[in-house]
Amino acid sequence: MIDQGNRWTVEINQFCGDLPDCNDFEISGYRTNGEEVVNGITYTIIEFYNTFSDQWQLSSYLREEGPMIYILRPNQDEESVLYDFTLEVGDASTLIIVEDTNQNGVADVTAVTTEFIAGEMRKVITFDVPAPDSSISDFEQWIEGIGSTTNLILPFQSVIDAGYNLGCFGNGASFFTFSEEGDCSLLNIPETTNITTLLTPNPVTEQSQLTISNFKNNTSITFYNLLGQFIAQKEITNSTMNINHIDFPSSGIYLYQIIQDNMIVDTQKFMVK
């Protein structure tokens, strides 16, 4: 599930009403893009395609241990279980169904099958999911090696104020379509270039120098705090640039993303003291 090159598209049906700058239907996506060691554990980096900025941004970190998938979100200190593929009929997932409301609950496993999906035989777990404020339930499936049929890192989120559905899944040149729309264009964006970055010294106390290998024109850097909040964006004109302590609101851990030709090609953490 966390192989490099994996990509997912997610179709989002939102209930906008009269809200400005809100699209009733959007297609976004996720992708794996390298690895990072956090707290001594190696995770696969999961990036989310931001439809507002038309850029890939850090979403979370995943790791796979047998039938278990663990997630570490950028604003959390400890990982949690994202998928448990040991579940069988009669079991119930006690994972949080809706994180930001009081609709937490359980989802009952109603079926476990093995199906040929995206070129492989995969375990498929079907859930009966309670819908908030309603006696009507919904259903969702987890597909081994692919994830939820709603939203990769937010299982059971189809029961809130927007409907999330898995559109496409692919790795490399091949892809599998899960929906009638079948827009898999995000799967076809070229992979990132092979670059490395080095920030010295790190932590940044006064001024540090960032060195970028394989530099080319049309490159920029974007800074975020650990909550994913935007700090600043700058154009990069050569293979080195200075990062100054004074440009950040406070001491702490931050993220930088290197963007080339509108593609995120590297994401790293650094400290400001």
N, C-alpha and C positions, 0 to 999 in steps of 0.2 A: 504493500500500500504506500510505502514511503520511498519507493524507488525513484532515483533521479530521472527526471524527464516526464513524470506523471503530471497530467493536467486534468482539471475538472471545470466544466462550465455549470453555472447555477442560474436558473431562471427565477426572477423575483417579481411576483405579482403583488403590487402594493395598493393599499386602499387610500388613495390620495385625497379624495374629496376636492375641496377648494384650496388645498395647500399649494403655495407657489413653488416652482422649481422641483416639482415632484413628478416622476414618470410612473405611470400605472404599470408599465412592464419594462424590465431591464434584464440584460444578460451580463453577469459578471463571472468571475472565475477564481480558481486557486491553482497553484503550481508548486512543485518542489524545486528548490534552488539552493543546493549546497548543504553543508552541515556546519554546526557550531557547538562548541563545548560550553555548557552552562552548568555551574555547580558540580563540575567534574563528570558530567554525563553528556554523551554525544547525542545531539538531536538533529533531525532533518528540518531545515528551514522551510516553512510554508508561507508563501506570499499570496496576497489577495489583490485582485485587479480592481483598483479604485476607479469607478466609472466617472467620477466628477473630475479627477485630475488626469485620467487616461494613463495611469502609471501603476506598476506593480509595487506593492508596499508590504512590509513585514506584517504577517498576520499572527503567527504562533510557531511553536516548535513541537514536533511530533517524534515519538520513538515507538518502535514496535518490539514487543517481547512475546514471542509465540503468538497465541490468539488474542493478546491484549495490546491495545493501542493507547498510549499515554500522551497527554497534551500539557505543555507548559506555555501559558500566555505571558506576553511581555510584561504585564503589570502584576504578575503573581510570583511568589517565591517558591511555591511547591507545585509539582505536577499533579494531575488528576487523571482518572480513567476516562477516556473518550469513547472507546468501543471495547466491548467484552464479547468475543466470538465463542466463548464457552457456553453461552446461554442456550437453553433448550426449551421445548414446549412446556408451559406451566411455570416457567421462571418469570420473574419480573425485573425489569431494569429500574433501579432506584436512582438513576442519574437524574439530575435536575432537568425538568422538561422546559420550563420557561424561567430563565435566570433572573430577570428583572421585575417579576411580579410575584404575587402570592399563589401562583398556579402550580407550584411544585407538586410532583406526584410520581406515580409509577406507570410504566408501560408494560403490558402483559405480552409475553411471547405466545403467538397463536399458531405459528407454523415454522418449521425448520426444514429446508429443502436443499438439494444440490442441483445447480443449474449451470448450463453452458452460457457464460456471459463474457463478452469481450475476449474471446479466444481461449478461455479456460473454464474448467469445472470449478464452481465457487459455492461456498456455503452461503445460503440466503436466510436471514432471520426476519420474520414478519412480526410486527408489533401491532397491538390495538392500543392506540394512544388517546387518552382522555382529552377532549377539547375544553378549553376554559369557558366558564359561564354557559355551558350547554350540556344537554344529555346526549348529544351526538358525539360519537368517537370518530377518530380518523385512523389511518393506518400508515405505517412507514416500514421500509425494509432496510436492513444493513446487508451489504454485499461484501463478502470477504475479498480483500485486496483492492476494494474501490471505496467503500464507505457508505454513508447514508444516501437514500434516494431523495432526501430533501437538501441538506446543506452539510458539506464536508465536516466543518469543525463545530457546527451547532445542530446536532441531532435533536429531533423533536421540536424544531423551531417553526414548523409549518402551522402550528396552532395559534400563532400570535397575530399581530396586525399586518402581516404580509405572508404570502404563500411562497415558500422556497421549494424548488424542484430541481433535481439533478438533470442537467441537459445532456451533457456529453462527458465521456471519459476517454482519455487517450494517453499513449506513451509513444513518442516518436512519430512515425508516419501513419500509424493506424489509430482509429478511434471508434467508439461505440456510442450510438445515439439512444437516449432514453426517452425523448419527448418528440411530439409531433413537429415542433418548431425546428428542431435539428440544427440550430445555428452553432456550429463548432468552430467558428472563426478564431476564437481565442486559443484554440489548440494549435493553430498553425503559425503563431507568432514565432519567429526564429529564436533558438536558444541563446542564452547570454554568451558574450565573449569571455574568453579565459583570461581574466585579469586578477591581479592581487593588489592589495593596498597595505601600506605600513604607516602607522602613526607613531612618531617618536618625538619627545618622550610621551608616554601614556602611563599615568594621568597627565592631563594638561594643567600645568600650574600657572604659567604665564602665556607662553606661546609654544606650539608644537608644529612639526612639519609632517604633512601627509604626502606620501609618495605613491604614485599610481603607475603600475606596469601596463604596457600595451595601451598607453594613452592615445586618444585620437580626438579630433574636433567634435563639437556638439556634445560635450560632457558637462554635467552639473552635479552638485552634491546637495542633498537635503538632510537637515538635522531634525530629529524628533526626541522627545523625552521618553521615558520607559512606559508611559501611558499611551504612547502613539500620537501625542499632540505635536503638531507642527511647530518648529522653532524658527527655521530660516532655510532659504535655498540660495545657492550661489552658482554662477557659471565658473567653470574651471578652464583656464586658458593654456596650461602646460602640465607637465607630469608631476609637479610639486605645488603645494599651496600651504599657507600657514593657517592654523586654527588657534584662535585667541580666547583665553579665559574670559575676557571681558564681554564676549559676544553671547554668553549664556546667562540665564537669569539667576542661577544658583549653582552651588557645588552638587555633584551627583553623577549618576550614570546616564549617558545619552546614546543614541544610535545615529549613525550616518549611513546614507544610501548613495551609491555612485550610480548615476543614470547616464547611459550612452544611447543616443538615437532613440530616446523615449523608452528605453528598457532599463530596468534595475539590474545591474551587473554585479553588484557587491553590497552587502549589508554587514556592518560591524558595530560592536559596542565600544565605547570608550568612557573614560572618567574625567570629570573636571573637578579640580580641587581648589 
